[in-house]
Amino acid sequence: MTVDSTTRGGGRITVDERADGSGDALQTVMSDIGELSMEASIADFDLATLLTQVPAPITALNLDACRARFHRQLAVVLIELEATLLGVRTAAFAYRQAEKGISEVFGGLLDALGWATGRAIAMSLPVLIPVTLVIGGQVIAVTKILDATGLDDLIVKHFGIDLGKTKAQAKEALITLVFENSDVSGALIEHVLPGIVVGFMGLPPGMLDSPVGHAFWPHDSQSMTVWVLAGANRFGLLLPSDVEVWKAKGLTPPHTEPPRDVEDLYIREANCHRGADSGQVRIEEIVGPDGTTRYIVYVPATTDWSPKSGDNTTDLTTNVQGMAGNDTVMREMVRQAIADAGIGRDAEVMLVGYSQGGITAGSLAADQAFLDDVNVTALMTVGAPVSDFPIDSGIDVLSIEHEQDLVPDLDGGENPASANWSTITVDYDPDELRKAPGLANKTDAELDEMFASAGAAHSSSAYAASIGLLLRAGHPGLERFTAKNSGFFTGDLAKTRDYQGKRKRT
């Protein structure tokens, strides 16, 4: 039982890094040869050696010729090595520039497409508005009449067309298209949508590349979210608030041992929000065999999709505010929970988050003020858009994403492929996931229902199944993360604390 996956970063060497490594090794060899050449040149003037040449002048002349030939050939070798080093360095630079250029050119084309679309919409409004009103009004009126008179049932009987079912199928097909082409959808969000807005506003396309003024127009997915948020706030939606936090009874009983592996770690994360009206923050205190105390902080995912803020802290408002780069009630919940748990500045902390929990955890791992107080050494995110967050390079990061999951692509970019950040992208394959040991207790009907949704690639159960299969296949990315952060997976689980919160009304 296997699933296809690709891994970026986490110590894996890229083409340009390999070229740089070869260049560094070559530079070392050249330095060693240069030192040997210097030592040989100095030895040529050794007094004892010169004195031995007096009684044997012919031998001395032959020796001098050999010395000259040696130094000449050594100089040629050094020149050739220098040329090779220059070629290697140039190749690495060219690779980086080409990769950067392709990305910028592709992004620029999508920006231009969006801008042109925005201008076309703006210029067509005098025609589009009346046509839309007439056609839309007629469709709505006909639909209401058919429903009120029962003629829709007659259409089903005689023509086999169920209008309600057709509408639902069209909606499902659209969602499926968006999720299955999540990379394209992410690029559209990152480039095309901002371009449409800028074009519609009548601004020149160069504004999309301008380093200033982005408070007044969108230029990427994050600034686009800021615009959406500002519009929603005018209607009393997605409003920020303060939060009240308290210790609570856990949604699940506390464990008696540290997590065994990444699969166990993720299952504990999912249990912080599964089946709850509002998710909880859980903190596990682990004492290692060496007596060192470490903490795992589990940050819950979304449980409420209403755009109107209520008491719930794990709601749509937290999602949008977090994606916009703003502080959120969940960030504050984590801060207060860590403070209440008495976690010292020197204690190692691992943050774990799925979906909204990943957004919260990732943003905190990029918040220097938070890191000044909390020693975050490890972070695991699952199904979360976190590429916009400049996570501290001292934190070991593991991100797991389904290729067909739109949510991790909502930020329109890829996670950095750096030594401290490993991203495992898994091909979402329901047929293979059905075989996962973690789903063995589910019936075929339950599995059918689980995988039927167009957005099932984002479900926590699907991710648990994928992680389980990766683990059993001995995926090096999971093994690397577990080995490097072994202190969180061994020892004794000394204490578990759970925290609940609610928004404060102002």
C-alpha positions, 0 to 999 in steps of 0.5 A: 500500500503506497501513495505517490508523493514528492518532497521539497526541501528538508535537506534535499539538495537541489541542482543549484545547491549541488553545483554550489557544493561542487564549486566549494569542494573545487575551491578547497582543492585549489587552495590545497594545490596553491599551498603545495605550490607555495611550499614547493617554490620555497623548497627550491631555495633551500640552502642544503639542496642548493649546496648539493648541486655544486659537485653535480652541475649536470644533474642540477640542470636536469633537476632545474628543468624538472622543477620548471616543468612542474611549476609550469604544469601546475600553473596550467592545472590551476588555470583549468581548475579556475575556469572549471570553478567559474563555469560551475558558479556560473551554471548555478547562478544561471539555474537560479536566474532561469528558475526565477525568470520562469516564475516571474514571466509566468506570473507576469503573464497571469497578471496581464491576463487578469488586468485585461479581463478587468478592463474588459469587464469595466468597459462592458458594464453598460451592456452587461448590467442590463443583460444580466438583470433581464436574463437573471430576472427571467431565470429566477422568475421561471424557476419560482413559477415551475416550483410553485406550480409543480411543473418542475416535476412534470419536466422530470417525468417527461424530459428526465431533467431534474433542475434541482439535481442538475444545479447541485451537480453543476456546483459539485463539478465546479468544486471538483474542477477547482480542487483537482486543479489546485495549483492553477486555482492558486495561481489564479488567486495569486495573480489573475484576481488582483489583476482583474481588480487593478484593471477594473479600477482603471489603474495601469498594469505596472501597478501590480509590480509597484513596491508601494501603495498596496494598501490601496489596491491588491497585488497578490493573494494576501493583499486580495484577502485584505481587500475582501476583509475590508469589504466584509467588515463594512457589512459587519462580517468577519470582524475581529475581537478580543478573546477570553481563555480558560482551562477546559476538559479535553475533547478526548481523554489525555494520553499516557505516553508521548506521540509514537510518530508523525501519524500519532501526532497528527491524530492528536491534532485532529482530535482538538477540533473533530466534532466540536463547536469550537476547537481547543488548544492542547498542550502536552508536557513531555519529560525526556530520558535526559530529564529535559522538558519539552512541550507540544502545542496542538492548534485546532482547525476550523469548526464554523464557516459562518461569516458572522463572528459569534463566540466560536474562535475557530471560525471563518473570521479567524481563517480570513484574518489569519490569511490577511496577516492579521492577529487573530483570537486563535493566536491569542489563545495559543499565547495565553495557553502557553503562558498559563502552562508556565512554559519557560523561554528555554523550553523546546516547543513544537507547534502542530496545526491542520488547516486553520491550525496550520495558519495559526501555528505558521504565523506564530512561527514567523512572529519575532515577538512571539519567538522572543518569548517562546522557544519554538524548535519544530513545526508541523502543518497539514493542509495549510497555506503557509508559504507567505509566512517568513518562518524563522530559519532555526525552526525545523518545519514539516508541511504535508499537502495533498496535490488535489487540495485547494486550501494549501494553494490559497496563498498562491505560492510554494513553500520554500525548499530550504534545509529547515523546511520539508514539504511533502506533497501527496497525490490524493488517491481515494482507491489507495487511501481506502486501504489505509490501516487507520480506516480499517474500522469503517464500512464501505458505505462510510468510506463512500460517503467520506470520499464522495465530496469534491473537497474530500482531499482536504478532510482530516481523515484523508490526511490521516490515511495518507500520513499512515501510508507514508509512514508504513512505506518508510517515507524519508521525510517523516523519518527525518522529522521524527529523528531530528525532533526525537525528544518530542516522541520519547520519554514520559508524558508528564501532564496534559492541559486543554484550553477553550476560548470564546470571543468577547463582544464589544 
